[in-house]
Amino acid sequence: MLALTMTAQQSTQAGFAQGDLPSTKEQLKALTQKLNLTSDQQAKSKPVLEQLHDFTLRLMEDNSLSHEERLAKVRPWRYDADKKIRAVLNEGQKKKLDEYEHGPHPEVHGSLSGKAQ
């Protein structure tokens, strides 16, 4: 997702900048607002977002990886997180998520512009 982070379009843009990755709390807040998540859905989504966030941070800190290698490693994690979060959504929320994922959403993925801050 992420939420999901988490679309191939966002993944294929230019690199990661460490200061650009939103916290899990910020990601969950954005998804809750966009999708009207219930407290139960939030509780089920939070560990998925935490796992994706932690993995992404490790990738960002690994200076031995090229931009392409980072993207190749994060893509499957994003797809998996998207799948897990979709499993707790109702049909209306899934449709909203589809719409949301087609546009830029730095509040979930951070800036993938490659510009260090």
VEXVEXTOR-794298 format. One record per residue (C-alpha): x, y, z; residue number from 1. Coordinates in nm, 4 decimals. Example, Ala and Ser with C-alpha at 12.3 -4.5 7.8 and 13.67 -1.06 7.14 Angstrom:
BEGIN
<kolke><c1>1.2300</c1><c2>-0.4500</c2><c3>0.7800</c3><pos>1</pos></kolke>
<kolke><c1>1.3670</c1><c2>-0.1060</c2><c3>0.7140</c3><pos>2</pos></kolke>
***
This chain:
BEGIN
<kolke><c1>0.0000</c1><c2>0.0000</c2><c3>0.0000</c3><pos>1</pos></kolke>
<kolke><c1>0.0748</c1><c2>0.1228</c2><c3>0.0775</c3><pos>2</pos></kolke>
<kolke><c1>-0.0135</c1><c2>0.1113</c2><c3>0.0985</c3><pos>3</pos></kolke>
<kolke><c1>0.0594</c1><c2>0.0606</c2><c3>0.0373</c3><pos>4</pos></kolke>
<kolke><c1>0.2209</c1><c2>0.1654</c2><c3>-0.0112</c3><pos>5</pos></kolke>
<kolke><c1>0.2712</c1><c2>0.0441</c2><c3>-0.2907</c3><pos>6</pos></kolke>
<kolke><c1>0.2061</c1><c2>0.0716</c2><c3>-0.6584</c3><pos>7</pos></kolke>
<kolke><c1>0.4415</c1><c2>-0.0160</c2><c3>-0.9375</c3><pos>8</pos></kolke>
<kolke><c1>0.4030</c1><c2>0.3332</c2><c3>-1.0816</c3><pos>9</pos></kolke>
<kolke><c1>0.5382</c1><c2>0.4922</c2><c3>-0.7660</c3><pos>10</pos></kolke>
<kolke><c1>0.8095</c1><c2>0.2289</c2><c3>-0.7359</c3><pos>11</pos></kolke>
<kolke><c1>0.9492</c1><c2>0.3010</c2><c3>-1.0773</c3><pos>12</pos></kolke>
<kolke><c1>1.0058</c1><c2>0.6683</c2><c3>-1.0181</c3><pos>13</pos></kolke>
<kolke><c1>1.3544</c1><c2>0.7895</c2><c3>-0.9228</c3><pos>14</pos></kolke>
<kolke><c1>1.5258</c1><c2>0.6891</c2><c3>-0.5945</c3><pos>15</pos></kolke>
<kolke><c1>1.4815</c1><c2>0.7073</c2><c3>-0.2235</c3><pos>16</pos></kolke>
<kolke><c1>1.5908</c1><c2>0.9900</c2><c3>0.0001</c3><pos>17</pos></kolke>
<kolke><c1>1.6175</c1><c2>0.8911</c2><c3>0.3642</c3><pos>18</pos></kolke>
<kolke><c1>1.4387</c1><c2>1.1897</c2><c3>0.5121</c3><pos>19</pos></kolke>
<kolke><c1>1.1431</c1><c2>1.1438</c2><c3>0.2770</c3><pos>20</pos></kolke>
<kolke><c1>0.9897</c1><c2>0.8245</c2><c3>0.4161</c3><pos>21</pos></kolke>
<kolke><c1>0.6805</c1><c2>0.8970</c2><c3>0.6261</c3><pos>22</pos></kolke>
<kolke><c1>0.6431</c1><c2>0.7187</c2><c3>0.9589</c3><pos>23</pos></kolke>
<kolke><c1>0.4083</c1><c2>0.4237</c2><c3>0.9938</c3><pos>24</pos></kolke>
<kolke><c1>0.1812</c1><c2>0.6476</c2><c3>1.2000</c3><pos>25</pos></kolke>
<kolke><c1>0.1639</c1><c2>0.9036</c2><c3>0.9173</c3><pos>26</pos></kolke>
<kolke><c1>0.0997</c1><c2>0.6311</c2><c3>0.6596</c3><pos>27</pos></kolke>
<kolke><c1>-0.1798</c1><c2>0.4798</c2><c3>0.8669</c3><pos>28</pos></kolke>
<kolke><c1>-0.3335</c1><c2>0.8224</c2><c3>0.9269</c3><pos>29</pos></kolke>
<kolke><c1>-0.3334</c1><c2>0.8979</c2><c3>0.5533</c3><pos>30</pos></kolke>
<kolke><c1>-0.4925</c1><c2>0.5637</c2><c3>0.4657</c3><pos>31</pos></kolke>
<kolke><c1>-0.7481</c1><c2>0.6012</c2><c3>0.7450</c3><pos>32</pos></kolke>
<kolke><c1>-0.8505</c1><c2>0.9406</c2><c3>0.6112</c3><pos>33</pos></kolke>
<kolke><c1>-0.8581</c1><c2>0.8363</c2><c3>0.2457</c3><pos>34</pos></kolke>
<kolke><c1>-1.0329</c1><c2>0.5026</c2><c3>0.2989</c3><pos>35</pos></kolke>
<kolke><c1>-1.2317</c1><c2>0.5657</c2><c3>0.6179</c3><pos>36</pos></kolke>
<kolke><c1>-1.0676</c1><c2>0.2710</c2><c3>0.7917</c3><pos>37</pos></kolke>
<kolke><c1>-1.2379</c1><c2>0.1325</c2><c3>1.1009</c3><pos>38</pos></kolke>
<kolke><c1>-1.0371</c1><c2>0.0829</c2><c3>1.4195</c3><pos>39</pos></kolke>
<kolke><c1>-1.0275</c1><c2>-0.2920</c2><c3>1.3457</c3><pos>40</pos></kolke>
<kolke><c1>-0.8959</c1><c2>-0.2276</c2><c3>0.9934</c3><pos>41</pos></kolke>
<kolke><c1>-0.6356</c1><c2>0.0103</c2><c3>1.1342</c3><pos>42</pos></kolke>
<kolke><c1>-0.5210</c1><c2>-0.2513</c2><c3>1.3850</c3><pos>43</pos></kolke>
<kolke><c1>-0.4843</c1><c2>-0.5107</c2><c3>1.1089</c3><pos>44</pos></kolke>
<kolke><c1>-0.3086</c1><c2>-0.2698</c2><c3>0.8699</c3><pos>45</pos></kolke>
<kolke><c1>-0.0591</c1><c2>-0.1248</c2><c3>1.1159</c3><pos>46</pos></kolke>
<kolke><c1>0.1740</c1><c2>-0.4282</c2><c3>1.1391</c3><pos>47</pos></kolke>
<kolke><c1>0.1747</c1><c2>-0.4578</c2><c3>0.7587</c3><pos>48</pos></kolke>
<kolke><c1>0.2762</c1><c2>-0.0936</c2><c3>0.7254</c3><pos>49</pos></kolke>
<kolke><c1>0.5370</c1><c2>-0.1299</c2><c3>1.0012</c3><pos>50</pos></kolke>
<kolke><c1>0.6982</c1><c2>-0.4256</c2><c3>0.8261</c3><pos>51</pos></kolke>
<kolke><c1>0.7065</c1><c2>-0.2436</c2><c3>0.4910</c3><pos>52</pos></kolke>
<kolke><c1>0.8404</c1><c2>0.0732</c2><c3>0.6544</c3><pos>53</pos></kolke>
<kolke><c1>1.1182</c1><c2>-0.1098</c2><c3>0.8391</c3><pos>54</pos></kolke>
<kolke><c1>1.2238</c1><c2>-0.2970</c2><c3>0.5253</c3><pos>55</pos></kolke>
<kolke><c1>1.2215</c1><c2>0.0225</c2><c3>0.3197</c3><pos>56</pos></kolke>
<kolke><c1>1.4353</c1><c2>0.2018</c2><c3>0.5779</c3><pos>57</pos></kolke>
<kolke><c1>1.6917</c1><c2>-0.0787</c2><c3>0.5712</c3><pos>58</pos></kolke>
<kolke><c1>1.7073</c1><c2>-0.0501</c2><c3>0.1926</c3><pos>59</pos></kolke>
<kolke><c1>1.7491</c1><c2>0.3248</c2><c3>0.2084</c3><pos>60</pos></kolke>
<kolke><c1>2.0384</c1><c2>0.2877</c2><c3>0.4527</c3><pos>61</pos></kolke>
<kolke><c1>2.2188</c1><c2>0.0290</c2><c3>0.2400</c3><pos>62</pos></kolke>
<kolke><c1>2.4583</c1><c2>0.2385</c2><c3>0.0352</c3><pos>63</pos></kolke>
<kolke><c1>2.5891</c1><c2>-0.0681</c2><c3>-0.1463</c3><pos>64</pos></kolke>
<kolke><c1>2.2650</c1><c2>-0.0962</c2><c3>-0.3458</c3><pos>65</pos></kolke>
<kolke><c1>2.1995</c1><c2>0.0926</c2><c3>-0.6652</c3><pos>66</pos></kolke>
<kolke><c1>1.8732</c1><c2>0.2743</c2><c3>-0.7197</c3><pos>67</pos></kolke>
<kolke><c1>1.7516</c1><c2>-0.0067</c2><c3>-0.9455</c3><pos>68</pos></kolke>
<kolke><c1>1.8434</c1><c2>-0.2715</c2><c3>-0.6890</c3><pos>69</pos></kolke>
<kolke><c1>1.6507</c1><c2>-0.0870</c2><c3>-0.4178</c3><pos>70</pos></kolke>
<kolke><c1>1.3438</c1><c2>-0.0620</c2><c3>-0.6389</c3><pos>71</pos></kolke>
<kolke><c1>1.3669</c1><c2>-0.4282</c2><c3>-0.7346</c3><pos>72</pos></kolke>
<kolke><c1>1.3825</c1><c2>-0.5272</c2><c3>-0.3680</c3><pos>73</pos></kolke>
<kolke><c1>1.1024</c1><c2>-0.3014</c2><c3>-0.2446</c3><pos>74</pos></kolke>
<kolke><c1>0.8490</c1><c2>-0.3772</c2><c3>-0.5205</c3><pos>75</pos></kolke>
<kolke><c1>0.7524</c1><c2>-0.7261</c2><c3>-0.3971</c3><pos>76</pos></kolke>
<kolke><c1>0.7163</c1><c2>-0.5940</c2><c3>-0.0421</c3><pos>77</pos></kolke>
<kolke><c1>0.4836</c1><c2>-0.3187</c2><c3>-0.1618</c3><pos>78</pos></kolke>
<kolke><c1>0.2732</c1><c2>-0.5625</c2><c3>-0.3625</c3><pos>79</pos></kolke>
<kolke><c1>0.2523</c1><c2>-0.7937</c2><c3>-0.0624</c3><pos>80</pos></kolke>
<kolke><c1>0.1537</c1><c2>-0.5088</c2><c3>0.1714</c3><pos>81</pos></kolke>
<kolke><c1>-0.1095</c1><c2>-0.3925</c2><c3>-0.0760</c3><pos>82</pos></kolke>
<kolke><c1>-0.2526</c1><c2>-0.7441</c2><c3>-0.0953</c3><pos>83</pos></kolke>
<kolke><c1>-0.2630</c1><c2>-0.7818</c2><c3>0.2838</c3><pos>84</pos></kolke>
<kolke><c1>-0.4302</c1><c2>-0.4468</c2><c3>0.3386</c3><pos>85</pos></kolke>
<kolke><c1>-0.6828</c1><c2>-0.5069</c2><c3>0.0609</c3><pos>86</pos></kolke>
<kolke><c1>-0.7819</c1><c2>-0.8271</c2><c3>0.2422</c3><pos>87</pos></kolke>
<kolke><c1>-0.9279</c1><c2>-0.6187</c2><c3>0.5272</c3><pos>88</pos></kolke>
<kolke><c1>-1.1057</c1><c2>-0.3621</c2><c3>0.3077</c3><pos>89</pos></kolke>
<kolke><c1>-1.4632</c1><c2>-0.3656</c2><c3>0.1862</c3><pos>90</pos></kolke>
<kolke><c1>-1.5399</c1><c2>-0.3255</c2><c3>-0.1851</c3><pos>91</pos></kolke>
<kolke><c1>-1.5972</c1><c2>0.0500</c2><c3>-0.1614</c3><pos>92</pos></kolke>
<kolke><c1>-1.2648</c1><c2>0.0991</c2><c3>0.0145</c3><pos>93</pos></kolke>
<kolke><c1>-1.0864</c1><c2>-0.1129</c2><c3>-0.2453</c3><pos>94</pos></kolke>
<kolke><c1>-1.2254</c1><c2>0.1109</c2><c3>-0.5175</c3><pos>95</pos></kolke>
<kolke><c1>-1.1088</c1><c2>0.4215</c2><c3>-0.3291</c3><pos>96</pos></kolke>
<kolke><c1>-0.7665</c1><c2>0.2635</c2><c3>-0.2886</c3><pos>97</pos></kolke>
<kolke><c1>-0.7474</c1><c2>0.1921</c2><c3>-0.6626</c3><pos>98</pos></kolke>
<kolke><c1>-0.8214</c1><c2>0.5586</c2><c3>-0.7332</c3><pos>99</pos></kolke>
<kolke><c1>-0.5765</c1><c2>0.6759</c2><c3>-0.4683</c3><pos>100</pos></kolke>
<kolke><c1>-0.2942</c1><c2>0.4577</c2><c3>-0.5978</c3><pos>101</pos></kolke>
<kolke><c1>-0.3219</c1><c2>0.6014</c2><c3>-0.9483</c3><pos>102</pos></kolke>
<kolke><c1>-0.2073</c1><c2>0.9427</c2><c3>-0.8308</c3><pos>103</pos></kolke>
<kolke><c1>0.0925</c1><c2>1.0660</c2><c3>-0.6351</c3><pos>104</pos></kolke>
<kolke><c1>0.0711</c1><c2>0.9916</c2><c3>-0.2650</c3><pos>105</pos></kolke>
<kolke><c1>0.3894</c1><c2>1.0991</c2><c3>-0.0881</c3><pos>106</pos></kolke>
<kolke><c1>0.2108</c1><c2>1.0870</c2><c3>0.2477</c3><pos>107</pos></kolke>
<kolke><c1>0.2289</c1><c2>0.7081</c2><c3>0.2224</c3><pos>108</pos></kolke>
<kolke><c1>0.5437</c1><c2>0.6373</c2><c3>0.0171</c3><pos>109</pos></kolke>
<kolke><c1>0.7408</c1><c2>0.9520</c2><c3>0.0723</c3><pos>110</pos></kolke>
<kolke><c1>0.9102</c1><c2>1.1362</c2><c3>-0.2056</c3><pos>111</pos></kolke>
<kolke><c1>1.0679</c1><c2>0.9008</c2><c3>-0.4550</c3><pos>112</pos></kolke>
<kolke><c1>1.2105</c1><c2>1.1873</c2><c3>-0.6538</c3><pos>113</pos></kolke>
<kolke><c1>1.5678</c1><c2>1.1087</c2><c3>-0.5648</c3><pos>114</pos></kolke>
<kolke><c1>1.6237</c1><c2>1.4494</c2><c3>-0.4114</c3><pos>115</pos></kolke>
<kolke><c1>1.8023</c1><c2>1.4269</c2><c3>-0.0788</c3><pos>116</pos></kolke>
<kolke><c1>1.6741</c1><c2>1.6561</c2><c3>0.1907</c3><pos>117</pos></kolke>
***
